[in-house]
Amino acid sequence: MSLRRQVTSSELTMYKDNHHRHPSGNFEMQASVIPYPAGVGDRDGYAADLPSNFLPKNTNSGAIDGTVKLIKQAASQCPDSNILLAGYSQGSAVMTNAIQALGAQTKNQVKGVVMYGFTRNAQDKGQVPGYPQNQTKVFCAAGDLVCVNTLNITPAHLTYGVNAPAATRFLAGTVKN
């Protein structure tokens, strides 16, 4: 799967499994790009502020609650869809905590999760607690110290764009099951 254009930071991309095969034999996924204000996190409690990294969950409760709200909204408005999630850096802490806060029905609708620069990698042992490990892919670059329980940002923490093709293949594979 390839995207025909660059997605900006003010857009949310959702992938929908169309449950049918392309003539090539591969499953098709439809990408929907939804514009949203880049400050959506501020509206729903997520400000990506540095002090929240020092909290026990490496983020604040407003960020977690806002993400849970958005995931539940997607699940209720599209009950037959597969939900795929990703988080980068502090966003990975938000995502892992949000997934843990979901009820069983909504969590079952989440088919795949990708974490880049997973700030809770050491604490959560490279997985999302209470979520299937085979549906989770963690990318932690060599030399990215946030993955080993520090808040030292190194150049390695800025390299995850190279993992986009592998992440896409992984997520596509989670909806084939």
C-alpha positions in Angstrom: 0.0 0.0 0.0 1.3 3.5 -0.8 -0.1 6.9 -0.1 -0.2 9.2 -3.1 0.5 12.3 -1.1 2.2 13.4 2.0 -0.1 13.5 5.0 0.3 16.7 7.1 0.3 17.1 10.8 -3.2 18.7 10.6 -4.8 15.5 9.2 -5.8 12.2 10.7 -5.4 9.2 8.4 -7.7 6.2 9.1 -7.3 2.9 7.2 -10.3 0.8 6.5 -10.1 -2.9 5.7 -12.4 -3.4 2.7 -12.6 -7.2 3.4 -11.9 -8.1 -0.2 -9.0 -9.0 -2.3 -7.4 -7.0 -5.1 -6.9 -8.9 -8.4 -3.2 -9.3 -7.3 -4.4 -11.5 -4.4 -3.6 -8.9 -1.7 -6.2 -7.5 0.6 -7.2 -3.9 -0.1 -7.2 -1.1 2.5 -8.8 2.2 2.0 -7.2 5.3 3.5 -9.4 8.1 4.6 -7.7 11.4 5.4 -9.7 13.6 7.8 -8.7 17.2 8.4 -8.5 18.3 12.0 -7.0 21.3 13.7 -3.4 20.5 14.7 -4.3 21.6 18.2 -6.9 18.9 18.6 -4.9 17.6 21.6 -5.2 20.8 23.4 -9.0 20.6 23.0 -9.1 17.1 24.2 -6.5 17.5 27.0 -3.2 16.6 25.2 -0.7 19.4 25.0 2.5 17.3 24.6 4.2 19.2 27.4 7.5 18.2 28.8 6.5 18.0 32.5 3.9 15.3 31.7 6.7 12.9 30.7 7.7 12.8 34.4 4.2 11.6 35.6 3.8 7.9 36.5 2.2 7.2 33.2 4.6 9.4 31.2 1.7 11.6 30.2 -1.3 13.3 31.7 -4.8 12.0 32.4 -6.4 14.5 30.0 -4.3 13.2 27.1 -5.3 9.6 27.9 -9.0 10.5 28.4 -9.1 12.5 25.2 -7.6 9.6 23.2 -10.0 7.1 24.8 -12.9 9.3 23.8 -11.7 9.5 20.2 -11.1 5.8 19.9 -14.6 5.0 21.4 -16.1 7.5 19.0 -14.5 5.8 16.1 -15.6 2.4 17.3 -19.2 3.4 17.9 -19.6 5.3 14.6 -17.9 2.5 12.6 -18.7 -0.7 14.5 -17.7 -3.0 11.7 -14.3 -1.4 11.1 -10.9 -2.4 12.2 -9.1 0.2 14.2 -5.4 0.7 13.8 -3.4 2.9 16.2 0.0 4.4 16.3 2.0 6.6 18.7 5.3 8.4 18.6 7.4 9.5 21.6 5.1 10.9 24.2 2.2 9.9 21.9 3.2 6.3 22.4 2.7 6.7 26.2 -0.7 8.3 25.5 -1.6 5.4 23.2 -0.5 2.6 25.5 -2.4 4.1 28.5 -5.5 4.7 26.3 -5.6 1.1 25.0 -5.3 -0.2 28.6 -8.3 2.0 29.6 -10.6 0.7 26.8 -13.4 -1.7 27.5 -13.1 -5.3 26.0 -15.5 -4.6 23.1 -13.7 -1.5 21.9 -10.3 -3.1 22.5 -11.3 -6.1 20.4 -12.0 -3.7 17.5 -8.4 -2.5 17.7 -6.6 -4.8 15.4 -3.1 -3.4 15.4 -0.8 -1.0 17.2 2.5 0.5 16.2 4.8 2.5 18.6 7.7 4.6 17.5 10.3 5.8 20.1 8.2 4.0 22.8 8.8 6.0 25.9 7.3 3.3 28.1 9.2 0.5 26.3 11.3 -0.4 29.4 8.4 -0.2 31.9 5.9 -2.1 29.7 8.5 -4.6 28.5 8.1 -3.8 24.8 4.3 -4.3 24.7 1.0 -2.8 25.6 -0.1 -4.4 28.9 -3.4 -6.4 28.4 -3.2 -6.2 24.6 -2.2 -9.0 22.3 1.6 -8.9 21.7 1.2 -10.3 18.2 -0.9 -7.2 17.3 1.8 -4.8 18.5 4.9 -3.6 16.8 7.4 -1.5 18.6 10.1 0.4 16.8 13.0 1.5 19.0 16.0 2.7 17.0 19.5 1.8 18.2 20.7 4.8 20.3 17.2 6.1 21.1 17.5 6.6 24.8 13.7 7.2 25.4 13.3 3.5 24.8 15.5 2.6 27.7 13.6 4.8 30.3 15.4 8.1 29.9 14.2 11.4 28.6 17.4 12.1 26.7 16.5 12.9 23.1 19.2 11.7 20.7 19.3 12.0 16.9 18.1 8.4 16.8 14.8 9.5 18.2 14.2 11.5 15.0 14.7 8.6 12.5 11.4 6.7 12.6 10.2 7.8 9.2 12.3 5.0 7.7 10.1 2.5 9.6 6.8 3.7 7.9 6.9 0.9 5.2 7.5 -1.8 7.7 4.8 -0.4 10.0 2.3 -0.2 7.1 3.0 -3.9 6.2 2.6 -4.9 9.9 -0.7 -3.1 10.3 -2.0 -4.4 7.0 -1.1 -7.9 8.2 -3.1 -7.5 11.4 -6.4 -6.9 9.5 -5.9 -10.0 7.3 -6.7 -12.3 10.2 
